[in-house]
């Protein structure tokens, strides 16, 4: 039952409801890292909503739990790469188009930033993407590499 509640909370981007649940105000106990019946944790369900990602990470959500072999970071990057605005994008395009893209997709970029910082072994994920020819991702990662 709790997993269906979390699904509804994430679909509605109900940050206040999620906060109340995590703070124990509802009387329900939630394991933030427990997978639902499909194998997804609340963090997987929250993609790409930076407000929920930030909340779940602050309450101990682990960014290293995989769903079907993919980290939450991988999933948000895949969601971003499937957006029509990025389909066919390359580093040869103008800087103006890159800026327009980044402005249009701020929720994805903020989600990537949050998960990038929370994911152990993120360097391996970067090398994997670059190795598969996703050079645009290396540019995004360069922005967040601190």
C-alpha positions as CSV (number, residue, x, y, z in Angstrom):
1,X,0.0,0.0,0.0
2,X,2.8,2.4,0.9
3,X,4.4,1.9,-2.5
4,X,1.2,2.9,-4.3
5,X,1.0,6.0,-2.1
6,X,4.6,6.9,-3.0
7,X,3.8,6.4,-6.7
8,X,0.8,8.8,-6.4
9,X,2.9,11.3,-4.5
10,X,5.7,11.2,-7.1
11,X,3.3,11.4,-10.1
12,X,1.6,14.5,-8.5
13,X,4.9,16.0,-7.4
14,X,3.4,16.3,-4.0
15,X,6.5,17.5,-2.1
16,X,4.5,18.5,1.0
17,X,2.8,15.1,1.2
18,X,6.2,13.3,0.7
19,X,7.7,15.5,3.5
20,X,4.9,14.7,5.9
21,X,5.2,11.0,5.2
22,X,9.0,11.1,5.7
23,X,8.7,13.1,8.9
24,X,6.3,10.6,10.3
25,X,3.3,13.0,10.4
26,X,1.0,10.5,8.8
27,X,1.8,7.7,11.3
28,X,3.0,5.5,8.5
29,X,6.6,4.2,8.5
30,X,8.4,4.4,5.2
31,X,11.7,2.8,4.3
32,X,13.0,5.3,1.7
33,X,15.2,2.6,0.1
34,X,12.6,-0.1,-0.1
35,X,11.6,-1.2,-3.6
36,X,8.0,-1.4,-4.7
37,X,6.5,-4.5,-6.4
38,X,8.1,-3.5,-9.7
39,X,11.5,-3.1,-8.1
40,X,11.7,0.8,-8.0
41,X,12.6,2.8,-4.9
42,X,11.0,6.2,-4.2
43,X,14.1,7.8,-5.7
44,X,13.6,5.9,-9.0
45,X,9.9,7.0,-9.0
46,X,10.8,10.6,-8.5
47,X,12.7,11.1,-11.7
48,X,13.2,13.7,-13.1
49,X,11.7,15.9,-10.3
50,X,14.5,17.7,-8.5
51,X,12.4,18.8,-5.6
52,X,11.5,15.1,-4.7
53,X,15.1,13.9,-5.5
54,X,16.5,16.5,-3.2
55,X,14.0,15.6,-0.4
56,X,14.5,11.8,-0.8
57,X,18.3,12.2,-0.8
58,X,18.1,14.4,2.4
59,X,16.1,11.6,4.1
60,X,18.7,8.9,3.2
61,X,17.7,7.6,-0.2
62,X,20.6,5.7,-1.7
63,X,21.6,6.7,-5.3
64,X,23.4,3.4,-5.8
65,X,20.4,1.1,-5.9
66,X,19.8,-0.2,-9.4
67,X,16.5,-0.8,-11.2
68,X,16.9,-3.2,-14.1
69,X,20.6,-2.6,-14.0
70,X,20.4,1.2,-14.0
71,X,21.1,3.7,-11.3
72,X,18.7,6.7,-10.8
73,X,21.4,8.8,-12.5
74,X,21.3,6.5,-15.6
75,X,17.6,6.7,-15.7
76,X,17.4,10.5,-15.6
77,X,20.1,10.7,-18.3
78,X,18.2,8.3,-20.4
79,X,15.0,10.4,-20.0
80,X,16.9,13.5,-21.0
81,X,18.5,11.8,-24.0
82,X,15.0,10.7,-25.2
83,X,13.7,14.3,-25.3
84,X,13.0,15.6,-28.8
85,X,15.2,18.7,-28.1
86,X,18.3,16.6,-27.7
87,X,17.7,14.0,-30.3
88,X,20.4,14.6,-32.9
89,X,22.2,17.2,-30.8
90,X,26.0,17.3,-31.1
91,X,28.9,19.5,-30.1
92,X,28.9,20.9,-33.6
93,X,25.7,22.8,-33.0
94,X,25.9,26.5,-32.1
95,X,26.5,27.7,-28.5
96,X,23.1,29.5,-28.8
97,X,21.3,26.1,-29.4
98,X,23.1,24.6,-26.5
99,X,22.0,27.4,-24.2
100,X,18.4,27.2,-25.4
101,X,18.5,23.4,-24.8
102,X,19.9,23.9,-21.2
103,X,17.3,26.5,-20.4
104,X,14.4,24.3,-21.6
105,X,15.6,21.2,-19.7
106,X,16.5,22.7,-16.3
107,X,14.6,20.1,-14.3
108,X,16.6,17.3,-16.0
109,X,19.9,19.1,-15.5
110,X,19.1,19.8,-11.8
111,X,18.1,16.2,-11.3
112,X,21.4,15.1,-12.9
113,X,23.3,17.5,-10.6
114,X,21.7,16.2,-7.5
115,X,22.2,12.5,-8.5
116,X,25.7,13.2,-9.7
117,X,26.8,14.4,-6.3
118,X,25.0,11.5,-4.5
119,X,26.2,8.6,-6.6
120,X,29.2,6.7,-5.6
121,X,31.4,5.7,-8.5
122,X,30.0,8.3,-10.8
123,X,33.3,8.4,-12.6
124,X,32.6,4.9,-14.0
125,X,29.3,6.1,-15.3
126,X,30.9,9.1,-17.0
127,X,33.5,6.9,-18.7
128,X,30.8,4.4,-19.8
129,X,28.7,7.2,-21.5
130,X,31.8,8.7,-23.1
131,X,32.9,5.3,-24.3
132,X,29.5,4.8,-26.0
133,X,29.9,8.1,-27.9
134,X,27.7,10.3,-25.7
135,X,30.0,13.2,-25.8
136,X,27.2,15.7,-24.9
137,X,27.0,14.0,-21.5
138,X,30.6,14.7,-20.8
139,X,29.9,18.4,-21.3
140,X,27.0,18.2,-18.8
141,X,29.2,16.3,-16.3
142,X,32.0,18.8,-16.7
143,X,29.5,21.5,-15.6
144,X,28.9,19.6,-12.3
145,X,32.4,18.2,-11.6
146,X,33.5,19.9,-8.5
